Every structure is written in structure tokens, then in C-alpha cells.
Amino acid sequence: MTILQVNVRPAARTLAFPRSQRRENGTLLMAQPNNHPILQEKANMMAPLTNPNLSATPRHLFPQPKINGNGGKPDDTVINGNGTNGRSTNENSTPAILHQQITWSLTPETPVGRALVSASQRLNGAGCENPRLDAQILLAHVLEADRTWLFAHHDHPLTVDQAEAFTDLVARRIRREPVAYMLGRKEFYGLDFVVDKRVLIPRPETEMLVDFLLAHVKEEREQPIVIADVGTGSGAIAVTTATLAPSNSRIYGLDISPDALVVAQENGKRLAPHASLTFMVSDLLAALPEPVDVIVANLPYVTDGEYTDLAPEIRKYEPQLALTAGHQGLDSIQRLLAQVGDHLKPGGIVILEIGHQQGPAVQQLAEEMQPTPYFVGLRQDYSGHTRMVTIEF
């Protein structure tokens, strides 16, 4: 992790900042007196913060409570304009800890290679999982070029507008905004889907559901087949299936969120304009107008406890409605299985994505269904985790 520290030598009555400052966009970093062990420890523990209420002045001073010599109780501390306390200090007082807002930006004419290195360092320091890849994707987006173009043009200078646009995107990524939301798109199964904060970002592991679904549909290509994608979100499963399934297929995309369906409809019009594809507001299967041959669902399955430990990209930006499903993460799946009997044709199949630890629990729920399925299968993803359940009648 890259930590930028600003060392400040305290004067007799003031803590002066160095004249030359490096800039880190939207990040608060610790300005600390040299060699002070308590402040050094606190500085090392300091995480990047973003405060939109701060003004754009070169420095912002925030006092740390002063520890007095009588039992260690903190006193209120006020920092005045010249950096000194509003009251007299004594030898037992802990010097005030100062925070300084430092912004990161690129100057015009910065070459592509140097811009990528600098941005990668900042993203790594912010805890991003793939800092180098993120920097490459964002810069390629700004330059309207492929990532491969960047590797062959390391010396290409950025214009003023390009440097500014890249700086803004990196600053947003430092705040852990997902790259897919910044770009407004996400590739899924080789197709370019529109995504924003109204929908969950499609995951690669969900492509396994599409693999199985398409294999099943193509076995039945001689007769029309009706499919319901429950919790369609961006429409990734429904639209992908519509583009690749036999032309006599009919597909319903169901979601309880009207906002999500706006995104799904846009993807359907762009990617499968001639398919028999209908999107409907529905609480699970409630609004489905006819029995179907296949029910496929990537429903919320994150437990309430797991949600608090998710990465900031997920917890702070993606819709919780599409993620959490109660204490065990099974609330939505349990409700869906209770509705299947009224909406699935004889000989139909249910395909579910689940959490990697939920296989036995979902298998038990499936085996207790009425009518009773003749086969319940647990299937592993390409990493060896149980992530899919198939229920056949």
C-alpha cells in the first residue's frame, strides 16, 4: 500500500506546512510532526477519507483532542488561523494532529506510460484490487482507444482535456466507485451491457448459468420454449439468451424494481431487437402471464452478516435490494421455490445461482417442494465452488 506522508517540523508556536505540496485528489492525509511516536502510530493507521464539505483551500486543519496531565482526559482544542491553540499549552500536552487535503492530478503533456504508473500507485494505495488494470481501462476509455494501444504508445502525451478527464476518473476510483459504473457498461458473455447504479453489475460466474441454459434450450429447439428470468436486473441473462437461443423461444425478464427494468429494456432494444423478449415488473413469478418451460434466477443470496464485510465497491454503490436476502441469504430463493408449482410446465426445469456455501440448504429446500422434483443437482463453477442448483421435474 502506498502511503504519502507529509513531514512537518513544528516551530515554537506553530506547525508550518512545507511550501511545496504533492497533490492527491480528494484524499485527506496526515500532516505530522517529525519523530513523534504517538502521532506516527496514528498516522500509519489513518485511512484515506473524502469530505465533500471541505473547501478547496491548500490546507485544512482539524484538531485532535489535547491530553492533559490530570488523568489523561481530553480537553477541547481550538486551532486558530496561525496554527496555534486558542489557549496556552503546557509540556504535557500532546501536539495537535493536523490533516491536510492533498489532491493528485496530471499535468498536460504527461505521457501515457507515466500517467499509468502514477495512477496505478494511487489506486493501489486506495486498496483497489486491480489497480494497474483499472488505470489501463480508464485511460483507454478517455483516449477512446484499446488497452493494447496504450502498450505501444507509452510516450504519447495527454492533452489538457485528457489529463483532466483521467484525473477525475482516477479520483472516483480512489473513492472505490466501480469501473463499470464509471464507464456505463460491462461486458457479459461477449456482449456490451449498459449498467448503472440501478442494477447489479453482471458477474463472470453468472455466465455458467447461461451456458447450462443455452445447452438445455438447444436440445428442445424443435418446439417453442418459454423462459422466465427472475430478478433480471440489467437483463444480462435474458438478453444473452435471447440473442443465442432458437428464434422460436419466448423470454420474460421479471424484476421487482421498475428502475432496473428501464436498464434491462435498453439492453434488450440494443442487443436483441428482434427477439421475443418481454420485461415486466413482478415480485418473483407473481406477474408471469403463462406457464414456462424454464425458470432461471440469479436472486439475492448474500446474508445480512456477509453484507457488512463486502468490498466498498459493492456495499457503497450496488443496490442492496439485489444483494441481501435475510439472515441465511435464502429468503428470496425460498419464496421463489414456493411459487414454482403454479408457473412451471410439467417436465420443466429451475436453474438457480446460489452462494458457494448454500448448496446443501438449497438442495434440502428443493427436495421439500411440491410437486417433488425427480432430480436436484449441485453444480460447481470453474473455480470448484458450488454455485448453481438445477431442479428438474
C-alpha positions, 0 to 999 in steps of 0.5 A, a space after each residue: 500500500 502506498 502511503 504519502 506522508 507529509 513531514 512537518 517540523 513544528 516551530 515554537 508556536 506553530 506547525 508550518 506546512 512545507 511550501 511545496 505540496 504533492 497533490 492527491 485528489 480528494 484524499 485527506 492525509 496526515 500532516 505530522 510532526 517529525 519523530 513523534 511516536 504517538 502521532 506516527 502510530 496514528 498516522 500509519 493507521 489513518 485511512 484515506 477519507 473524502 469530505 465533500 464539505 471541505 473547501 478547496 483551500 491548500 490546507 485544512 486543519 482539524 484538531 485532535 483532542 489535547 491530553 492533559 496531565 490530570 488523568 489523561 482526559 481530553 480537553 477541547 482544542 481550538 486551532 486558530 488561523 496561525 496554527 496555534 491553540 486558542 489557549 496556552 499549552 503546557 509540556 504535557 500536552 500532546 501536539 495537535 494532529 493536523 490533516 491536510 487535503 492533498 489532491 493528485 492530478 496530471 499535468 498536460 503533456 504527461 505521457 501515457 506510460 507515466 500517467 499509468 504508473 502514477 495512477 496505478 500507485 494511487 489506486 493501489 494505495 486506495 486498496 483497489 484490487 486491480 489497480 494497474 488494470 483499472 488505470 489501463 481501462 480508464 485511460 483507454 476509455 478517455 483516449 477512446 482507444 484499446 488497452 493494447 494501444 496504450 502498450 505501444 504508445 507509452 510516450 504519447 502525451 495527454 492533452 489538457 482535456 485528457 489529463 483532466 478527464 483521467 484525473 477525475 476518473 482516477 479520483 472516483 476510483 480512489 473513492 472505490 466507485 466501480 469501473 463499470 459504473 464509471 464507464 456505463 457498461 460491462 461486458 457479459 458473455 461477449 456482449 456490451 451491457 449498459 449498467 448503472 447504479 440501478 442494477 447489479 453489475 453482471 458477474 463472470 460466474 453468472 455466465 455458467 448459468 447461461 451456458 447450462 441454459 443455452 445447452 438445455 434450450 438447444 436440445 428442445 429447439 424443435 418446439 417453442 420454449 418459454 423462459 422466465 428470468 427472475 430478478 433480471 436486473 440489467 437483463 444480462 441473462 435474458 438478453 444473452 439468451 435471447 440473442 443465442 437461443 432458437 428464434 422460436 423461444 419466448 423470454 420474460 425478464 421479471 424484476 421487482 424494481 421498475 428502475 432496473 427494468 428501464 436498464 434491462 429494456 435498453 439492453 434488450 432494444 440494443 442487443 436483441 431487437 428482434 427477439 421475443 423478449 418481454 420485461 415486466 415488473 413482478 415480485 418473483 413469478 407473481 406477474 408471469 402471464 403463462 406457464 414456462 418451460 424454464 425458470 432461471 434466477 440469479 436472486 439475492 443470496 448474500 446474508 445480512 452478516 456477509 453484507 457488512 464485510 463486502 468490498 466498498 465497491 459493492 456495499 457503497 454503490 450496488 443496490 442492496 435490494 439485489 444483494 441481501 436476502 435475510 439472515 441465511 441469504 435464502 429468503 428470496 430463493 425460498 419464496 421463489 421455490 414456493 411459487 414454482 408449482 403454479 408457473 412451471 410446465 410439467 417436465 420443466 426445469 429451475 436453474 438457480 445461482 446460489 452462494 458457494 456455501 448454500 448448496 446443501 440448504 438449497 438442495 434440502 429446500 428443493 427436495 421439500 417442494 411440491 410437486 417433488 422434483 425427480 432430480 436436484 443437482 449441485 453444480 460447481 463453477 470453474 473455480 470448484 465452488 458450488 454455485 448453481 442448483 438445477 431442479 428438474 421435474 
